[in-house]
Amino acid sequence: MNDRCLHRRHAAGFTLIELMIVVAIIAILAAIAMPIYSNYVTRSKLTDAQNGLSATRVLMEQYYQDNRQYPSTSNSANCGASMPVSQYFSYTCSATTTTYKITASGSSPSTINFQFTIDQANNRGTSYAGSWYTTPTTTCWVTAPGVCQ
């Protein structure tokens, strides 16, 4: 008999089921990783508002130390201090000679629902319309889901 006919040839490569298992594993890992990554990206953008508000507050307090009053101006967009420039937030300010409130409102798709505030007494506030952080607070800045500073 012919020995060549009795032995099967083994093909090199992967079977279809092996490839499907690998694709399924990659899909599961991606489904877990993407929301976590998205959360980190959003958190990194929130620091932009918090840094901008803190820097503007310093400018307002320096003005107060020099003039014994805050700059009250008809231009409510800047309160007499230069507002930070950000691609993720827009800043507004309202002030009298004794008080001010600076607001950073989200202006990019990932920050649109966030609004941070700070006033002359360093009272910080966060408001958010969405599911990223469900408990609105008026006493601190939210930095991550469940984390408040």
C-alpha positions as CSV (number, residue, x, y, z in Angstrom):
1,M,0.0,0.0,0.0
2,N,0.9,3.6,-0.5
3,D,2.0,5.2,2.8
4,R,1.3,8.7,1.4
5,C,-2.4,8.1,1.3
6,L,-2.6,6.9,4.9
7,H,-1.0,9.9,6.5
8,R,-2.9,13.2,6.5
9,R,-1.1,16.4,5.8
10,H,-1.2,18.8,8.7
11,A,-1.8,22.3,7.5
12,A,0.1,25.1,9.2
13,G,-2.0,28.0,10.6
14,F,-4.9,28.7,12.9
15,T,-8.3,27.2,12.7
16,L,-11.4,29.4,12.5
17,I,-12.5,28.6,16.0
18,E,-9.1,29.8,17.4
19,L,-9.4,33.0,15.5
20,M,-12.9,33.6,16.8
21,I,-11.8,33.0,20.4
22,V,-9.0,35.6,20.0
23,V,-11.4,38.1,18.5
24,A,-13.8,37.5,21.4
25,I,-11.1,38.0,24.0
26,I,-10.0,41.3,22.4
27,A,-13.6,42.5,22.3
28,I,-14.0,41.8,26.0
29,L,-10.8,43.6,26.9
30,A,-11.8,46.6,24.7
31,A,-15.2,46.8,26.3
32,I,-13.6,47.0,29.7
33,A,-10.7,49.3,28.8
34,M,-12.6,52.0,26.7
35,P,-14.8,53.3,29.5
36,I,-11.9,53.4,31.9
37,Y,-9.7,55.3,29.4
38,S,-12.6,57.7,28.7
39,N,-12.9,58.4,32.4
40,Y,-9.2,59.2,32.7
41,V,-9.4,61.6,29.7
42,T,-12.4,63.4,31.2
43,R,-10.6,63.7,34.5
44,S,-7.5,65.2,32.9
45,K,-9.7,67.9,31.2
46,L,-11.3,68.8,34.5
47,T,-8.0,69.9,36.0
48,D,-7.9,72.6,33.2
49,A,-10.9,74.3,34.8
50,Q,-9.7,74.0,38.3
51,N,-6.3,75.4,37.5
52,G,-7.8,78.3,35.6
53,L,-10.2,79.2,38.4
54,S,-7.4,79.0,41.0
55,A,-5.1,81.2,38.9
56,T,-7.9,83.8,38.3
57,R,-8.7,83.8,42.0
58,V,-5.1,84.6,42.8
59,L,-5.3,87.6,40.4
60,M,-8.5,88.8,42.0
61,E,-7.0,88.6,45.5
62,Q,-3.8,90.4,44.3
63,Y,-6.0,93.2,43.0
64,Y,-7.9,93.3,46.3
65,Q,-4.6,93.6,48.3
66,D,-3.5,96.5,46.1
67,N,-6.9,98.4,46.0
68,R,-8.9,97.1,49.0
69,Q,-11.7,96.2,46.7
70,Y,-12.4,93.8,43.9
71,P,-12.6,95.2,40.4
72,S,-16.3,95.8,39.7
73,T,-16.7,96.3,36.0
74,S,-19.5,96.4,33.5
75,N,-17.6,93.7,31.6
76,S,-18.9,90.6,33.3
77,A,-16.8,88.4,31.1
78,N,-13.5,89.1,32.8
79,C,-14.1,91.0,36.1
80,G,-11.1,93.2,35.4
81,A,-8.8,90.1,35.4
82,S,-7.6,88.2,32.4
83,M,-9.6,85.0,32.1
84,P,-7.8,81.8,31.2
85,V,-7.9,80.5,27.7
86,S,-9.0,76.9,27.4
87,Q,-10.1,74.6,24.7
88,Y,-12.3,72.7,27.2
89,F,-13.9,75.4,29.3
90,S,-15.2,79.0,29.0
91,Y,-14.8,81.4,31.9
92,T,-17.1,84.1,33.1
93,C,-17.1,86.3,36.2
94,S,-19.5,88.5,38.2
95,A,-18.2,90.9,40.7
96,T,-19.0,93.8,43.0
97,T,-16.4,95.8,45.1
98,T,-16.7,93.2,47.9
99,T,-17.5,89.9,46.2
100,Y,-16.9,87.9,43.0
101,K,-17.8,84.6,41.6
102,I,-15.8,83.0,38.7
103,T,-17.4,80.2,36.7
104,A,-15.9,77.7,34.3
105,S,-18.4,76.1,32.0
106,G,-17.6,73.1,29.9
107,S,-17.3,73.9,26.2
108,S,-16.0,70.7,24.6
109,P,-18.1,67.5,24.1
110,S,-16.5,65.7,27.0
111,T,-16.8,68.6,29.5
112,I,-20.1,70.2,28.3
113,N,-22.1,69.2,31.3
114,F,-19.6,70.4,33.9
115,Q,-19.6,73.8,35.6
116,F,-17.1,74.8,38.3
117,T,-17.3,77.9,40.5
118,I,-15.1,79.7,43.0
119,D,-15.8,82.9,45.0
120,Q,-13.9,85.4,47.2
121,A,-14.1,83.1,50.2
122,N,-12.6,80.2,48.3
123,N,-16.0,78.4,48.3
124,R,-15.9,75.9,45.5
125,G,-18.8,74.3,43.7
126,T,-19.5,71.7,41.0
127,S,-22.6,71.2,39.1
128,Y,-23.0,68.4,36.5
129,A,-25.9,67.3,34.4
130,G,-25.3,63.7,33.5
131,S,-24.3,60.3,34.7
132,W,-20.6,60.7,35.2
133,Y,-21.1,62.1,38.7
134,T,-24.6,61.9,39.9
135,T,-24.4,63.8,43.2
136,P,-24.1,67.5,42.5
137,T,-22.2,69.4,45.1
138,T,-21.8,73.1,46.0
139,T,-19.0,72.7,48.4
140,C,-16.0,71.3,46.4
141,W,-14.7,70.5,43.0
142,V,-15.4,67.0,41.7
143,T,-12.2,65.5,40.3
144,A,-13.4,61.9,39.7
145,P,-16.6,60.0,40.2
146,G,-17.0,60.0,44.0
147,V,-13.9,62.2,44.7
148,C,-14.3,65.8,45.8
149,Q,-11.6,68.4,46.6
